[in-house]
Amino acid sequence: MAFFEAYLNAFYSLFQIIAKVTPYIYDRKAIKKKIPDEYFEWQKNFFITNRDIDENYTKYLEEQTIWYDDIVCNRHAISHNISVFLGFGKEQIESIHIPKKNTFL
């Protein structure tokens, strides 16, 4: 399970990096609204809402990123509902989040 979670987190992280880089591709002075760079999902919704910025990219996001939505859904389910998050203190491992019992994907 840990390997699968790491695999999904790697894809998720890659798309968060894409979200950080994408605004630099566009002429910021020509675009009146700030392109979100926090999360790829926010950015995807931004381009779909403001399709006049880049019609081709918007079309790609609408038609070719359905698999991304599945990855994110599964990643969130595992990371937030199944995995135990551990934090490391100075002298011991400290539990940060223990999922609720009977949580399923």
Beta strands, then each sheet from edge to edge (+ up, - down):
strand 1: 85-88
strand 2: 93-97
sheet 1: 1+ 2-
end
